[in-house]
């Protein structure tokens, strides 16, 4: 065995921890690998580049230590690795026996600081591993619709303008390779000038992308000779944000006509739209995921809070009746109803087995999912409209031959409508209509959110019921007139209009997912109209006037 191999295989010293150098990608949280998520879930200490802290922190376990340079106590802020303090934090935690995740933007193999930190670990025989990530110089062009290679097999050269030497510029300038240049917004024109001086033609196509792979991404198409004027005409420069990082791609693959066909990310129907979802984070989870798939940035604001019933005796009697065989059916009309019954079960030491022999109905997919999470598979979910009316469409009439018991347990909110009760009675059932929880108006959101609502900072708001309209206006004020108002049905739209709001989007079905789909269709038509008119595509919030106009 060679001396080198022997050194590599030497056992680590007792008490030392372990370091995972992890690539967090260019910014899109969805680009984290499965291995990265696994490593984050097991980390004792997380040390991240500031620009990717929010991306990785979501997957870290509760209580993970996130130290800040210069402080002994954990902090929610990451250190700046450029200061060299990150290396000290990594080594200190590893020497203390911690499992350390060192998260860097892009890929660790493309990061000079990460390489130096790996060498430091190797020097002290601290075990480490590398979890590759999507390199910024590769991921950003992909999201900008700029392929770096095609069937001709052209070369690709990567260049960091901040450290490039005269020789580096000359090698790229005299070749016909696609050049991917990492630089800053206010240095793009200078980098273009270096390439022209080195031999590239001024009419060579060029794209410039800021905030790549995030919903703030923006890309400009120019040439080496016109990029300065393009950025100036777009009022991008001069700017106090000129120091932000950009990826510039130089070569025929970045031509404007190609990007028109390949720009898949920025052409999403709600790209960059800030959409207000007046629901709790738990209620809005799948809806927010759907909005993100359209390119939107959902912002959840709870408009109601859930509290126990004022008198719990009715609920207690019903749960006991459930166990003793009083009911043939139990019908859940909301996730909150499932939660209320589940909490009462836990209070009595019961679990999902108490539903044995009882038929279970759920008003829709989200309620059904909450039941499955509880360990209960519903027997009935509406095949059509996900509402009380849809549930009644599929609910069987009472049949004394097949139904030994004629009673239904209906746990629900104190403000629920009587539609389901009346319908079940008409089908021959007896109904124990029980208040399982109370809904009250939520506390006002932070001042910043209230100002964004009233000042036009949101591009759209989704109203999923009349109560969300009344409560949002009550706790935060009326949305600005430029904000697109989307309502789940005619009753909700009527309430919105009564509050002086112009309804722009009406869902074709009373479903939150159909509502999001309708908003996406609205955004797509709005985008297509701007492109057809030769106008720059803007979000509704970008067109708000200087002063607020009152809706009539």
C-alpha positions as CSV (number, residue, x, y, z in Angstrom):
1,X,0.0,0.0,0.0
2,X,1.4,3.4,-0.9
3,X,2.0,6.0,1.8
4,X,-0.6,8.3,0.3
5,X,-3.3,5.5,0.4
6,X,-2.3,4.8,4.0
7,X,-2.8,8.4,4.9
8,X,-6.2,8.6,3.3
9,X,-7.5,5.4,5.1
10,X,-6.2,6.4,8.6
11,X,-9.0,6.2,11.1
12,X,-10.4,9.5,12.4
13,X,-9.5,10.6,15.9
14,X,-12.0,9.8,18.6
15,X,-14.4,12.6,19.4
16,X,-14.2,14.3,16.1
17,X,-17.4,15.1,14.2
18,X,-18.3,14.9,10.5
19,X,-18.7,17.6,7.9
20,X,-21.0,17.4,4.9
21,X,-20.1,20.0,2.2
22,X,-23.5,20.5,0.5
23,X,-24.4,22.2,-2.7
24,X,-27.7,24.1,-2.2
25,X,-28.0,25.1,-5.9
26,X,-28.6,28.6,-7.4
27,X,-31.7,29.5,-5.3
28,X,-34.7,27.4,-6.3
29,X,-35.4,25.2,-3.2
30,X,-36.7,22.5,-5.5
31,X,-33.2,21.9,-6.8
32,X,-31.9,20.4,-3.6
33,X,-31.1,16.7,-4.0
34,X,-32.6,13.9,-1.9
35,X,-29.2,13.3,-0.3
36,X,-29.0,17.0,0.6
37,X,-32.3,16.9,2.4
38,X,-31.3,13.7,4.3
39,X,-28.0,15.3,5.4
40,X,-29.8,18.5,6.6
41,X,-32.3,16.4,8.6
42,X,-29.4,14.8,10.5
43,X,-27.2,17.9,11.1
44,X,-26.3,19.2,14.6
45,X,-24.8,22.4,13.2
46,X,-25.7,24.2,10.0
47,X,-23.3,26.8,8.5
48,X,-24.7,28.2,5.2
49,X,-23.9,30.9,2.7
50,X,-26.4,33.8,3.5
51,X,-28.1,33.6,0.1
52,X,-29.1,29.9,0.6
53,X,-29.8,29.9,4.3
54,X,-33.6,30.0,3.8
55,X,-33.4,27.3,1.2
56,X,-31.6,24.8,3.5
57,X,-33.0,25.8,6.9
58,X,-36.5,24.5,5.9
59,X,-35.1,20.9,5.9
60,X,-33.0,21.1,9.0
61,X,-34.3,19.5,12.2
62,X,-35.8,21.5,15.0
63,X,-33.2,22.9,17.3
64,X,-30.3,22.7,14.8
65,X,-27.5,25.1,15.8
66,X,-27.1,27.9,13.2
67,X,-24.1,29.9,14.5
68,X,-23.2,33.4,13.5
69,X,-19.6,34.6,13.2
70,X,-18.3,36.4,16.2
71,X,-21.0,35.1,18.6
72,X,-21.1,32.2,21.0
73,X,-24.9,31.8,21.0
74,X,-26.8,30.2,18.1
75,X,-28.4,32.6,15.7
76,X,-30.8,32.5,12.8
77,X,-28.3,34.4,10.7
78,X,-25.5,32.7,8.7
79,X,-22.0,34.0,8.6
80,X,-20.4,35.4,5.5
81,X,-18.0,32.7,4.3
82,X,-15.9,35.3,2.5
83,X,-14.7,36.6,5.9
84,X,-13.0,33.3,6.7
85,X,-15.1,32.8,9.8
86,X,-17.1,30.1,8.2
87,X,-14.1,27.8,8.1
88,X,-13.4,28.5,11.8
89,X,-17.0,27.7,12.6
90,X,-16.9,24.5,10.6
91,X,-13.7,23.3,12.2
92,X,-14.7,24.3,15.7
93,X,-18.0,22.4,15.5
94,X,-16.4,19.3,13.9
95,X,-13.7,19.2,16.6
96,X,-16.5,19.2,19.2
97,X,-18.0,16.1,17.7
98,X,-20.8,17.7,15.8
99,X,-22.4,16.6,12.6
100,X,-21.8,19.7,10.5
101,X,-23.5,20.7,7.2
102,X,-21.7,23.4,5.3
103,X,-24.1,24.6,2.7
104,X,-22.8,26.7,-0.2
105,X,-24.6,28.3,-3.1
106,X,-24.4,26.3,-6.3
107,X,-22.0,23.3,-6.1
108,X,-19.1,22.8,-3.6
109,X,-16.8,21.7,-6.4
110,X,-17.1,25.1,-8.0
111,X,-16.5,27.0,-4.7
112,X,-13.0,28.0,-3.8
113,X,-13.8,28.6,-0.1
114,X,-15.4,25.1,0.2
115,X,-12.3,23.5,-1.4
116,X,-10.0,25.3,1.2
117,X,-12.3,24.1,4.0
118,X,-12.2,20.5,2.8
119,X,-8.3,20.7,2.8
120,X,-8.5,22.0,6.4
121,X,-10.7,19.0,7.4
122,X,-8.3,16.6,5.7
123,X,-5.3,18.2,7.5
124,X,-6.9,17.5,10.9
125,X,-8.2,14.1,9.8
126,X,-11.8,15.2,10.2
127,X,-14.1,12.9,8.1
128,X,-16.1,14.8,5.4
129,X,-18.2,14.1,2.4
130,X,-19.4,16.2,-0.6
131,X,-23.0,16.3,-1.7
132,X,-23.0,17.9,-5.2
133,X,-25.5,20.6,-6.1
134,X,-26.7,22.3,-9.3
135,X,-23.9,24.7,-10.2
136,X,-25.1,28.3,-10.6
137,X,-23.3,28.7,-13.9
138,X,-25.2,25.7,-15.3
139,X,-28.6,26.0,-13.5
140,X,-29.2,29.7,-14.2
141,X,-28.8,29.4,-18.0
142,X,-31.1,26.4,-18.0
143,X,-33.8,28.4,-16.2
144,X,-33.2,31.4,-18.6
145,X,-33.9,29.2,-21.6
146,X,-30.3,29.3,-22.8
147,X,-28.9,25.8,-23.6
148,X,-25.1,25.7,-23.4
149,X,-24.6,23.0,-25.9
150,X,-26.3,21.4,-28.9
151,X,-25.7,18.7,-31.4
152,X,-22.6,20.4,-32.8
153,X,-20.8,19.7,-29.5
154,X,-19.5,23.2,-29.1
155,X,-17.1,23.9,-26.2
156,X,-18.3,25.7,-23.0
157,X,-16.0,27.9,-21.1
158,X,-16.7,29.2,-17.5
159,X,-15.2,32.5,-16.5
160,X,-15.4,34.4,-13.2
161,X,-14.9,38.0,-14.1
162,X,-13.9,39.0,-10.6
163,X,-10.8,36.8,-10.7
164,X,-10.2,36.4,-14.4
165,X,-6.7,37.2,-15.7
166,X,-5.7,38.8,-19.0
167,X,-4.8,35.3,-20.3
168,X,-8.3,34.0,-19.3
169,X,-10.1,36.7,-21.3
170,X,-7.8,36.1,-24.2
171,X,-8.4,32.3,-24.3
172,X,-12.2,32.8,-24.2
173,X,-12.1,35.8,-26.6
174,X,-10.2,34.0,-29.3
175,X,-12.4,30.9,-29.2
176,X,-15.9,30.3,-30.6
177,X,-17.0,28.5,-27.4
178,X,-20.1,29.4,-25.5
179,X,-18.8,31.6,-22.6
180,X,-20.6,31.5,-19.2
181,X,-19.5,34.6,-17.3
182,X,-20.1,35.0,-13.5
183,X,-20.0,38.7,-12.8
184,X,-22.1,41.6,-11.2
185,X,-24.8,43.6,-12.8
186,X,-22.7,46.8,-12.9
187,X,-19.7,44.9,-14.3
188,X,-21.5,43.2,-17.2
189,X,-20.6,45.9,-19.8
190,X,-17.0,45.8,-18.7
191,X,-16.9,42.0,-19.1
192,X,-18.4,42.4,-22.5
193,X,-15.7,44.9,-23.4
194,X,-13.0,42.5,-22.3
195,X,-14.3,39.8,-24.6
196,X,-14.5,42.2,-27.6
197,X,-11.0,43.5,-26.9
198,X,-9.9,39.8,-26.8
199,X,-11.3,39.1,-30.2
200,X,-15.1,38.4,-29.9
201,X,-17.3,40.2,-32.4
202,X,-19.4,43.0,-31.0
203,X,-22.6,41.4,-32.5
204,X,-22.2,38.1,-30.6
205,X,-25.5,37.4,-28.8
206,X,-25.5,37.7,-25.0
207,X,-28.0,37.1,-22.2
208,X,-27.8,38.6,-18.7
209,X,-29.7,36.9,-15.9
210,X,-30.2,38.2,-12.3
211,X,-31.7,36.2,-9.4
212,X,-31.6,33.1,-11.5
213,X,-33.9,30.1,-10.7
214,X,-35.9,32.2,-8.3
215,X,-39.2,34.0,-8.9
216,X,-37.3,37.3,-9.0
217,X,-35.4,36.1,-12.0
218,X,-35.1,38.5,-14.9
219,X,-33.2,38.0,-18.2
220,X,-32.2,40.6,-20.8
221,X,-31.1,39.7,-24.4
222,X,-28.4,41.8,-26.1
223,X,-25.1,41.6,-27.8
224,X,-21.6,42.2,-26.5
225,X,-21.7,45.6,-28.2
226,X,-25.2,46.7,-27.1
227,X,-25.5,45.2,-23.5
228,X,-24.7,48.5,-21.8
229,X,-27.4,50.4,-23.7
230,X,-30.0,47.6,-23.3
231,X,-29.5,47.6,-19.5
232,X,-29.7,51.4,-19.5
233,X,-32.8,51.5,-21.6
234,X,-34.5,48.9,-19.3
235,X,-33.7,51.3,-16.4
236,X,-31.7,48.5,-14.8
237,X,-28.6,50.6,-14.6
238,X,-27.4,52.7,-12.9
239,X,-28.9,51.1,-9.8
240,X,-28.0,50.8,-6.1
241,X,-28.4,47.0,-6.7
242,X,-25.6,47.0,-9.3
243,X,-23.5,44.8,-7.1
244,X,-25.8,41.8,-7.3
245,X,-24.5,38.6,-9.0
246,X,-25.5,37.8,-12.5
247,X,-24.8,35.0,-15.0
248,X,-24.0,36.2,-18.6
249,X,-24.0,33.7,-21.5
250,X,-22.2,34.7,-24.6
251,X,-22.6,32.8,-27.9
252,X,-25.1,31.9,-30.6
253,X,-27.2,29.7,-28.2
254,X,-28.3,32.9,-26.3
255,X,-29.8,34.6,-29.4
256,X,-33.1,36.3,-28.8
257,X,-35.1,34.2,-31.2
258,X,-34.0,31.0,-29.4
259,X,-35.0,32.4,-26.0
260,X,-38.4,33.3,-27.3
261,X,-39.0,29.6,-27.8
262,X,-37.0,28.2,-24.8
263,X,-37.8,30.6,-22.0
264,X,-39.9,28.1,-20.0
265,X,-39.5,29.6,-16.5
266,X,-40.1,33.3,-16.9
267,X,-43.0,32.6,-19.2
268,X,-45.0,30.8,-16.5
269,X,-48.5,32.3,-16.3
270,X,-48.1,33.9,-12.8
271,X,-44.3,34.3,-12.9
272,X,-43.2,36.5,-10.0
273,X,-46.8,37.3,-8.9
274,X,-47.1,37.8,-5.2
275,X,-50.4,36.1,-4.3
276,X,-52.2,36.6,-1.0
277,X,-53.8,33.4,0.3
278,X,-56.1,34.2,3.2
279,X,-55.7,30.8,4.9
280,X,-53.5,29.2,7.5
281,X,-50.2,27.6,6.3
282,X,-51.6,24.2,7.1
283,X,-54.8,24.8,5.1
284,X,-53.0,26.4,2.2
285,X,-50.2,23.9,1.8
286,X,-51.4,22.2,-1.4
287,X,-52.9,25.4,-2.8
288,X,-49.6,27.2,-2.3
289,X,-47.7,24.4,-4.0
290,X,-50.0,24.7,-7.0
291,X,-49.5,28.5,-7.2
292,X,-45.7,28.0,-7.1
293,X,-46.0,25.6,-10.0
294,X,-47.4,28.6,-12.0
295,X,-44.5,30.7,-10.9
296,X,-46.3,32.6,-8.2
297,X,-45.0,33.6,-4.7
298,X,-47.8,32.6,-2.3
299,X,-48.2,34.5,1.0
300,X,-50.4,32.9,3.6
301,X,-52.4,35.2,5.9
302,X,-54.8,33.5,8.3
303,X,-58.2,35.3,8.5
304,X,-59.8,33.0,11.0
305,X,-58.6,31.3,14.2
306,X,-60.1,28.1,15.5
307,X,-61.1,27.7,19.2
308,X,-62.9,25.0,21.2
309,X,-66.7,25.2,21.6
310,X,-67.8,27.3,24.6
311,X,-69.6,24.2,26.0
312,X,-67.7,21.0,25.3
313,X,-70.4,18.6,26.8
314,X,-72.2,18.2,23.4
315,X,-69.0,17.1,21.7
316,X,-68.1,14.8,24.6
317,X,-71.5,13.0,24.4
318,X,-71.2,12.6,20.6
319,X,-67.7,11.1,20.8
320,X,-68.9,8.6,23.5
321,X,-71.8,7.8,21.2
322,X,-69.4,7.1,18.4
323,X,-67.6,4.5,20.5
324,X,-70.8,2.9,21.8
325,X,-72.4,2.4,18.3
326,X,-74.9,5.3,18.3
327,X,-74.0,6.3,14.7
328,X,-74.1,4.7,11.2
329,X,-72.1,7.6,9.6
330,X,-69.8,10.4,10.6
331,X,-69.4,13.3,8.1
332,X,-66.4,15.6,8.1
333,X,-66.9,18.9,6.3
334,X,-63.4,20.4,7.0
335,X,-59.9,19.7,8.1
336,X,-60.6,21.5,11.3
337,X,-63.5,19.1,12.1
338,X,-61.1,16.2,11.7
339,X,-58.6,18.0,14.0
340,X,-61.3,18.6,16.6
341,X,-62.4,15.0,16.7
342,X,-58.9,13.7,16.7
343,X,-58.0,16.0,19.7
344,X,-61.0,14.7,21.6
345,X,-60.0,11.1,20.8
346,X,-56.5,11.7,22.2
347,X,-58.0,13.3,25.3
348,X,-59.9,10.0,25.9
349,X,-57.0,7.8,24.9
350,X,-58.7,6.7,21.7
351,X,-57.3,6.2,18.2
352,X,-58.5,5.5,14.7
353,X,-59.7,2.0,15.7
354,X,-62.7,3.7,17.3
355,X,-64.1,4.2,13.8
356,X,-64.5,0.5,13.2
357,X,-67.9,-0.3,11.9
358,X,-68.8,3.3,11.2
359,X,-69.0,4.8,7.7
360,X,-66.9,7.9,7.2
361,X,-67.6,10.7,4.7
362,X,-65.3,13.6,3.8
363,X,-66.4,16.7,1.9
364,X,-63.2,16.9,-0.3
365,X,-59.7,15.8,-1.0
366,X,-58.0,17.9,1.8
367,X,-60.4,16.6,4.4
368,X,-59.9,13.1,3.2
369,X,-56.1,13.5,3.4
370,X,-56.4,14.7,7.0
371,X,-58.5,11.6,7.8
372,X,-55.9,9.3,6.1
373,X,-53.2,11.0,8.2
374,X,-55.3,10.1,11.2
375,X,-55.4,6.5,10.1
376,X,-58.9,6.5,8.7
377,X,-59.8,5.8,5.0
378,X,-63.1,7.6,4.2
379,X,-65.9,5.6,2.6
380,X,-67.4,8.5,0.8
381,X,-65.8,11.5,-1.0
382,X,-67.8,13.5,-3.5
383,X,-67.2,12.4,-7.1
384,X,-68.1,15.8,-8.3
385,X,-68.2,19.2,-6.6
386,X,-66.3,19.2,-3.3
387,X,-68.9,20.9,-1.1
388,X,-71.9,20.0,1.0
389,X,-74.1,19.9,-2.1
390,X,-71.6,17.6,-3.8
391,X,-71.6,15.3,-0.7
392,X,-75.3,15.1,-0.8
393,X,-75.3,14.2,-4.5
394,X,-73.5,10.9,-3.6
395,X,-75.0,10.3,-0.1
396,X,-77.2,7.2,-0.1
397,X,-80.8,7.5,1.3
398,X,-81.6,5.8,4.6
399,X,-82.6,2.2,4.0
400,X,-84.0,0.4,7.1
401,X,-83.1,-3.0,5.5
402,X,-79.4,-2.2,5.0
403,X,-78.8,0.5,7.6
404,X,-79.2,-0.8,11.2
405,X,-78.8,2.7,12.6
406,X,-80.4,5.8,11.1
407,X,-78.2,8.5,12.8
408,X,-75.3,10.7,11.4
409,X,-72.7,12.5,13.5
410,X,-71.9,15.8,12.0
411,X,-69.0,17.7,13.8
412,X,-68.6,21.1,12.3
413,X,-68.0,24.8,12.9
414,X,-70.4,27.1,14.8
415,X,-71.0,29.2,11.7
416,X,-71.7,26.3,9.2
417,X,-74.7,26.5,6.9
418,X,-77.6,24.2,7.2
419,X,-77.4,22.8,3.7
420,X,-76.0,19.4,4.7
421,X,-78.2,18.9,7.7
422,X,-81.4,19.7,5.7
423,X,-80.3,17.4,2.8
424,X,-79.5,14.5,5.1
425,X,-82.9,14.8,6.8
426,X,-84.5,14.8,3.4
427,X,-82.7,11.5,2.7
428,X,-84.3,10.0,5.8
429,X,-81.4,10.3,8.2
430,X,-81.4,11.7,11.8
431,X,-78.6,14.1,12.3
432,X,-76.6,15.0,15.5
433,X,-75.4,18.5,14.4
434,X,-72.6,19.1,16.9
435,X,-70.4,22.3,17.3
436,X,-66.9,20.8,17.3
437,X,-65.1,24.1,17.1
438,X,-65.6,27.9,16.8
439,X,-64.2,30.1,14.2
440,X,-63.2,33.6,15.2
441,X,-61.5,36.5,13.4
442,X,-57.7,36.1,13.4
443,X,-55.4,38.7,14.7
444,X,-54.2,41.4,12.2
445,X,-51.2,40.4,10.1
446,X,-47.9,42.4,10.6
447,X,-47.9,46.1,9.6
448,X,-45.8,45.4,6.6
449,X,-48.4,42.9,5.2
450,X,-51.2,45.3,5.9
451,X,-49.5,48.0,4.0
452,X,-48.8,45.7,1.1
453,X,-52.5,44.7,0.9
454,X,-53.7,48.3,1.0
455,X,-50.9,49.8,-1.1
456,X,-50.9,47.3,-4.0
457,X,-47.9,45.2,-3.0
458,X,-49.8,42.0,-3.9
459,X,-50.6,41.1,-7.5
460,X,-53.6,38.9,-6.6
461,X,-55.7,37.7,-3.7
462,X,-57.7,34.4,-3.6
463,X,-60.9,34.5,-1.7
464,X,-62.2,31.0,-0.8
465,X,-65.4,32.1,1.1
466,X,-67.4,35.1,2.0
467,X,-66.0,35.0,5.5
468,X,-62.4,35.3,4.1
469,X,-63.5,38.5,2.4
470,X,-65.1,40.0,5.5
471,X,-62.3,38.9,7.8
472,X,-59.4,40.1,5.6
473,X,-61.0,43.5,5.1
474,X,-61.7,43.6,8.8
475,X,-58.2,42.8,10.0
476,X,-56.0,44.2,7.2
477,X,-58.1,46.6,5.0
478,X,-59.3,46.6,1.5
479,X,-56.9,45.3,-1.2
480,X,-55.7,48.0,-3.6
481,X,-57.5,48.5,-6.9
482,X,-54.7,47.1,-9.0
483,X,-54.8,43.8,-7.2
484,X,-56.5,41.0,-9.1
485,X,-59.4,39.6,-7.1
486,X,-60.2,35.9,-7.6
487,X,-63.3,34.4,-5.9
488,X,-64.3,30.7,-5.5
489,X,-67.9,31.2,-6.4
490,X,-70.8,33.6,-6.9
491,X,-71.7,34.0,-3.2
492,X,-68.1,34.9,-2.4
493,X,-67.9,37.3,-5.4
494,X,-71.1,39.0,-4.3
495,X,-69.6,39.6,-0.8
496,X,-66.4,41.0,-2.4
497,X,-68.4,43.4,-4.6
498,X,-70.4,44.5,-1.5
499,X,-67.1,45.5,0.0
500,X,-66.2,47.6,-3.0
501,X,-63.9,45.1,-4.7
502,X,-63.8,44.4,-8.5
503,X,-63.9,40.7,-9.1
504,X,-61.6,39.8,-12.0
505,X,-61.6,36.0,-11.7
506,X,-64.4,33.6,-10.9
507,X,-63.7,29.9,-10.4
508,X,-65.8,27.6,-12.7
509,X,-66.2,25.2,-9.8
510,X,-66.2,25.7,-6.0
511,X,-62.7,24.2,-5.6
512,X,-59.6,26.0,-4.4
513,X,-57.5,24.2,-7.0
514,X,-59.9,25.2,-9.8
515,X,-59.7,28.8,-8.4
516,X,-55.9,28.7,-8.7
517,X,-56.2,27.3,-12.2
518,X,-58.6,30.1,-13.2
519,X,-56.1,32.7,-11.9
520,X,-53.3,31.1,-13.9
521,X,-55.5,31.2,-17.0
522,X,-56.2,34.9,-16.3
523,X,-52.4,35.5,-15.9
524,X,-51.6,33.6,-19.2
525,X,-54.1,35.7,-21.2
526,X,-52.8,38.9,-19.7
527,X,-49.3,37.9,-20.6
528,X,-50.2,36.8,-24.1
529,X,-51.9,40.2,-24.7
530,X,-48.8,42.1,-23.6
531,X,-46.5,40.0,-25.8
532,X,-48.9,40.4,-28.8
533,X,-49.0,44.2,-28.3
534,X,-45.2,44.3,-28.1
535,X,-45.2,45.5,-24.5
536,X,-43.0,44.4,-21.7
537,X,-44.8,41.8,-19.5
538,X,-45.4,43.3,-16.1
539,X,-47.1,42.1,-12.9
540,X,-50.3,44.0,-11.7
541,X,-48.4,45.4,-8.7
542,X,-45.9,47.1,-11.1
543,X,-48.6,49.2,-12.6
544,X,-50.1,50.7,-9.5
545,X,-50.5,54.4,-9.6
546,X,-48.7,56.8,-7.3
547,X,-51.8,57.4,-5.3
548,X,-54.5,55.0,-4.4
549,X,-57.8,55.2,-6.3
550,X,-61.1,54.4,-4.6
551,X,-63.1,51.6,-6.1
552,X,-66.7,52.3,-7.0
